[in-house]
Amino acid sequence: MDLVNRTVIDLTHPISTRMPVSLGFPRVMVSRYLDREAGDVATVEVVQLSLHTGTHVDAPVHFIDGGLAIDGLDPLALCGTAAVVDITPTEEWRAVERPDVEAWEIRTGTTIGEGDIVLLRTGHARYWRELPAGSAYLTQPWPFLGGTLVDLLLERRIRALGVECPDPDKVDQRDLSASSFMGHHRLLGAGIPIIENLANLAAIPVPRVDFLAFGLPFVGASGSPIRALALLPS
């Protein structure tokens, strides 16, 4: 992958104490542990946040007993060629199915193949705001994975899936017990990591980009915040 003189689009939401977090999760907290302005030798912050906050990756163990933890993933598991698949935005819950993606392939002349990273561009990132306005990002319905789309992704042996909504599944943040998490179970069960809360997919002007993202190797953990980048063709 050539990294020289490439246009880079940052797909990562900034981390702040007012960013949206899943209902019931702790808010992000950042405090000064050392401060040069107070006479300390250096400035150092301490951060508390869920590892599933903001732009992050789910490792298989997030839903799969005995699945790989984040430190067990290949360091390049989230790096490669990405197909940016347009899904019609919606104000209602809507399952995205195989024909939606096949129609995109015909329209763009792009075929999702083995080893591709698939990024679903649904427009949901337009709801991302600092809290309290950002609560709409978590409660406004979004397009979610239908069973036939998951079939296609598994058949094509994709490398990873990324979405710009809080979850690839239909999830009622107020009643998680009512959600099946079908996409999580099937994709993570096949060893396919899931990236959530991507930003700026709307800024990508082409159907294929080089994609770079790296999680931190928290030992035994179910996920990690990531820095996700799209590199436009040179």
VOMIFI-686287 format. One record per residue (C-alpha): residue number from 1; residue in three letters; x, y, z. Coordinates in Angstrom, 2 decimals. Each point is the difference from the previous one (the first is absolute). Last residue first. Layout:
N
REC    nr   rest        c1        c2        c3
REC   NUM    ALA         X         Y         Z
...
***
This chain:
234
REC    nr   rest        c1        c2        c3
REC   234    SER     -3.43      8.39     -5.93
REC   233    PRO     -3.11     -1.88      1.11
REC   232    LEU     -1.52      1.46      3.17
REC   231    LEU      1.34     -1.10      3.36
REC   230    ALA     -2.68     -0.62      2.65
REC   229    LEU      1.04      0.19      3.66
REC   228    ALA     -1.26     -1.57      3.23
REC   227    ARG      1.57      0.76      3.40
REC   226    ILE     -1.34     -2.71      2.28
REC   225    PRO     -1.70     -0.40      3.39
REC   224    SER      0.35     -3.58      1.17
REC   223    GLY     -1.94     -3.21      0.31
REC   222    SER     -0.79     -3.12      2.02
REC   221    ALA      3.09      0.09      2.21
REC   220    GLY      2.30     -2.93      0.88
REC   219    VAL      3.11      2.18      0.11
REC   218    PHE     -0.67      3.49     -1.33
REC   217    PRO      1.86     -0.01     -3.31
REC   216    LEU     -1.01      3.45     -1.33
REC   215    GLY     -2.06      0.03     -3.17
REC   214    PHE      1.33      1.06     -3.37
REC   213    ALA     -1.76      1.28     -3.08
REC   212    LEU      1.12      0.51     -3.60
REC   211    PHE     -2.21     -0.11     -3.08
REC   210    ASP      1.00      0.28     -3.63
REC   209    VAL     -2.95      1.30     -1.94
REC   208    ARG     -2.69     -1.32     -2.33
REC   207    PRO     -3.39      1.43     -1.02
REC   206    VAL      1.35      3.53     -0.57
REC   205    PRO     -0.90      3.46      1.37
REC   204    ILE      0.60     -0.65      3.73
REC   203    ALA     -1.22      3.03      1.97
REC   202    ALA     -3.31     -1.65      0.96
REC   201    LEU      2.00     -2.65      1.89
REC   200    ASN      0.93      2.82      2.36
REC   199    ALA     -0.27     -1.90      3.30
REC   198    LEU     -0.09     -3.69      0.93
REC   197    ASN     -2.02     -0.91      3.07
REC   196    GLU      0.53     -3.78     -0.06
REC   195    ILE      2.67     -2.37     -1.36
REC   194    ILE     -0.81     -3.72      0.00
REC   193    PRO      2.69     -2.71     -0.06
REC   192    ILE     -0.60     -3.13     -2.12
REC   191    GLY      1.00     -3.21      1.85
REC   190    ALA     -2.93     -2.02     -1.34
REC   189    GLY     -1.75      0.19      3.37
REC   188    LEU      0.66      3.74     -0.07
REC   187    LEU     -2.01      0.16     -3.22
REC   186    ARG     -2.84     -2.30      1.06
REC   185    HIS     -0.42      1.11      3.61
REC   184    HIS      0.42      3.70     -0.71
REC   183    GLY     -2.38     -0.08     -2.94
REC   182    MET     -2.68     -1.79      2.02
REC   181    PHE      0.20      2.39      2.95
REC   180    SER     -3.42     -1.35      1.07
REC   179    SER     -1.27      3.22      1.57
REC   178    ALA     -2.88      0.08      2.50
REC   177    SER      2.36     -0.54      2.94
REC   176    LEU      1.72      3.26     -0.93
REC   175    ASP     -3.05      1.98      1.11
REC   174    ARG      0.60      3.78      0.01
REC   173    GLN      2.76     -0.17     -2.59
REC   172    ASP     -2.41     -1.76     -2.35
REC   171    VAL      2.40     -1.73     -2.37
REC   170    LYS     -0.53     -1.00     -3.61
REC   169    ASP      3.43     -1.34     -0.84
REC   168    PRO      3.06      1.62     -1.58
REC   167    ASP      0.35      2.17      3.13
REC   166    PRO      0.60      3.63      0.94
REC   165    CYS     -0.31      1.16     -3.63
REC   164    GLU      2.86      0.75     -2.37
REC   163    VAL      0.61     -3.66     -0.82
REC   162    GLY      3.14     -2.07     -0.66
REC   161    LEU      0.29     -3.68     -0.88
REC   160    ALA      3.26     -1.96     -0.07
REC   159    ARG      2.00     -2.38     -2.20
REC   158    ILE     -2.79     -1.17     -2.29
REC   157    ARG     -0.42     -3.67     -0.84
REC   156    ARG     -2.36      0.63     -2.95
REC   155    GLU     -2.34     -2.71      1.26
REC   154    LEU      0.04      1.51      3.49
REC   153    LEU     -0.85      3.47     -1.29
REC   152    LEU     -2.73     -1.42     -2.24
REC   151    ASP     -1.65     -2.00      2.81
REC   150    VAL      0.18      3.11      2.23
REC   149    LEU     -1.88      1.85     -2.74
REC   148    THR     -2.61     -2.77     -0.14
REC   147    GLY     -0.56      0.22      3.75
REC   146    GLY     -0.59      3.72      0.11
REC   145    LEU      2.58      2.39      1.43
REC   144    PHE     -1.32      3.34      1.23
REC   143    PRO     -1.14      3.30     -1.51
REC   142    TRP     -0.35      2.55      2.82
REC   141    PRO     -2.63      1.09      2.52
REC   140    GLN      0.63      3.18      2.05
REC   139    THR      0.77     -1.00      3.61
REC   138    LEU      3.80      0.07      0.28
REC   137    TYR      0.70      2.89     -2.37
REC   136    ALA     -2.95      1.84      1.51
REC   135    SER      1.90      0.07      3.32
REC   134    GLY      2.51      2.28     -1.68
REC   133    ALA     -2.07      3.08      0.83
REC   132    PRO      0.93     -0.48      3.68
REC   131    LEU      2.78     -0.70     -0.75
REC   130    GLU      2.37      0.95     -2.81
REC   129    ARG     -1.36     -0.79     -3.41
REC   128    TRP     -0.11     -2.99     -2.34
REC   127    TYR     -3.36     -0.04     -1.80
REC   126    ARG      1.53      0.47     -3.45
REC   125    ALA      1.98     -3.20      0.66
REC   124    HIS     -3.11     -1.96     -0.98
REC   123    GLY      0.54      0.65     -3.70
REC   122    THR     -0.07     -3.72     -0.84
REC   121    ARG      3.51     -0.59     -1.35
REC   120    LEU      0.77     -3.68      0.66
REC   119    LEU      3.75     -0.64      0.01
REC   118    VAL      1.10     -3.44     -1.22
REC   117    ILE      3.62     -1.10      0.47
REC   116    ASP      1.01     -2.27     -2.84
REC   115    GLY      1.86     -3.26      0.58
REC   114    GLU     -2.08     -2.04     -2.41
REC   113    GLY     -1.92      2.16     -2.43
REC   112    ILE     -2.58      2.75     -0.13
REC   111    THR     -0.56      0.85     -3.65
REC   110    THR      0.11      3.54     -1.34
REC   109    GLY     -1.63      1.02     -3.28
REC   108    THR     -1.61      2.89      1.88
REC   107    ARG     -3.68     -0.56     -0.80
REC   106    ILE      0.31     -3.78     -0.31
REC   105    GLU      1.81     -0.28      3.33
REC   104    TRP     -2.48      2.38      1.63
REC   103    ALA     -2.89     -2.18     -1.25
REC   102    GLU      1.74     -3.05      1.50
REC   101    VAL      0.27      1.85      3.31
REC   100    ASP     -3.70      0.81      0.22
REC    99    PRO     -0.92     -3.44     -1.40
REC    98    ARG      1.80     -1.69      2.94
REC    97    GLU     -2.06      1.69      2.69
REC    96    VAL      0.11      3.15      2.09
REC    95    ALA     -2.74     -0.25      2.64
REC    94    ARG     -1.79      3.27      0.61
REC    93    TRP     -0.78      1.81      3.26
REC    92    GLU     -1.51      3.38     -0.83
REC    91    GLU      1.40      3.43     -0.87
REC    90    THR      1.91     -1.50     -2.89
REC    89    PRO      3.18      0.55     -1.94
REC    88    THR      0.40     -2.06     -3.21
REC    87    ILE      3.02     -2.28      0.29
REC    86    ASP      3.18      0.89     -1.85
REC    85    VAL      2.80     -2.56      0.22
REC    84    VAL      3.55      1.23      0.54
REC    83    ALA      2.13     -3.01     -1.00
REC    82    ALA      3.23     -0.09      1.99
REC    81    THR      3.45     -1.23     -1.02
REC    80    GLY      2.22     -0.91      2.90
REC    79    CYS      0.61      0.58      3.70
REC    78    LEU     -2.26     -1.03      2.88
REC    77    ALA      1.58     -3.40      0.69
REC    76    LEU      3.49      1.48     -0.42
REC    75    PRO      1.07     -0.61      3.62
REC    74    ASP     -1.46     -3.53     -0.33
REC    73    LEU     -2.55     -0.36      2.78
REC    72    GLY      1.01     -1.62      3.29
REC    71    ASP      0.38      3.27      1.91
REC    70    ILE     -3.63      0.84     -0.78
REC    69    ALA     -1.25     -3.28      1.43
REC    68    LEU     -0.58     -3.01     -2.22
REC    67    GLY     -3.12     -2.03      0.62
REC    66    GLY     -0.33     -2.48      2.88
REC    65    ASP     -3.59      1.01      0.63
REC    64    ILE     -1.11      2.17     -2.90
REC    63    PHE     -1.69      3.36      0.58
REC    62    HIS      2.80      2.48      0.77
REC    61    VAL      2.42     -2.94     -0.30
REC    60    PRO     -0.02      0.56     -3.78
REC    59    ALA      1.63      3.46      0.26
REC    58    ASP     -2.18      3.09     -0.34
REC    57    VAL      1.76      3.05     -1.44
REC    56    HIS     -0.35      3.64      1.00
REC    55    THR     -1.03      3.47     -1.14
REC    54    GLY     -1.68      1.41      3.10
REC    53    THR     -0.15     -2.17      3.11
REC    52    HIS      0.22     -3.80      0.06
REC    51    LEU      3.19     -0.06      2.12
REC    50    SER     -2.10      1.72      2.66
REC    49    LEU      1.57      3.21      1.22
REC    48    GLN      2.20      1.35      2.79
REC    47    VAL      2.97      2.19     -0.90
REC    46    VAL      2.91      1.32      2.10
REC    45    GLU      1.96      2.97     -1.35
REC    44    VAL      3.68      0.89      0.31
REC    43    THR      1.72      3.41     -0.21
REC    42    ALA      3.68     -0.02      0.90
REC    41    VAL      2.42      1.09      2.74
REC    40    ASP     -2.85      1.15      2.24
REC    39    GLY     -0.28      3.67      0.99
REC    38    ALA     -3.76      0.48     -0.21
REC    37    GLU      0.26      1.26     -3.58
REC    36    ARG      2.07     -3.11     -0.75
REC    35    ASP     -2.93     -2.19      0.98
REC    34    LEU      0.07     -3.56      1.25
REC    33    TYR     -3.02     -2.27      0.46
REC    32    ARG     -2.32      2.19     -2.06
REC    31    SER     -3.40     -1.56     -0.45
REC    30    VAL     -1.89     -1.47     -2.96
REC    29    MET     -3.34     -1.73      0.47
REC    28    VAL     -2.02     -1.56     -2.79
REC    27    ARG     -3.55     -0.72      1.09
REC    26    PRO     -0.63     -3.44      1.43
REC    25    PHE     -2.15     -2.41     -2.01
REC    24    GLY     -3.69     -0.30      0.90
REC    23    LEU     -1.13      1.41     -3.32
REC    22    SER      2.76     -0.32     -2.57
REC    21    VAL      2.34      2.97      0.05
REC    20    PRO     -0.38      3.32     -1.80
REC    19    MET      2.98      2.38      0.27
REC    18    ARG      0.00      2.66      2.73
REC    17    THR      3.18     -1.06      1.84
REC    16    SER      1.90     -0.06     -3.28
REC    15    ILE      1.41     -2.45     -2.52
REC    14    PRO     -0.07      1.30     -3.56
REC    13    HIS     -1.99     -2.20     -2.44
REC    12    THR      2.28     -1.96     -2.31
REC    11    LEU     -0.36     -0.37     -3.77
REC    10    ASP      2.92      2.32     -0.79
REC     9    ILE      0.21      0.47     -3.76
REC     8    VAL      3.53     -0.19     -1.43
REC     7    THR      1.03      1.19     -3.45
REC     6    ARG      3.13     -1.93     -0.94
REC     5    ASN      3.41      1.49     -0.78
REC     4    VAL      1.90     -3.07      1.23
REC     3    LEU     -1.88     -2.81      1.75
REC     2    ASP      0.36     -2.65     -2.73
REC     1    MET     -1.58     -3.27      1.15
***
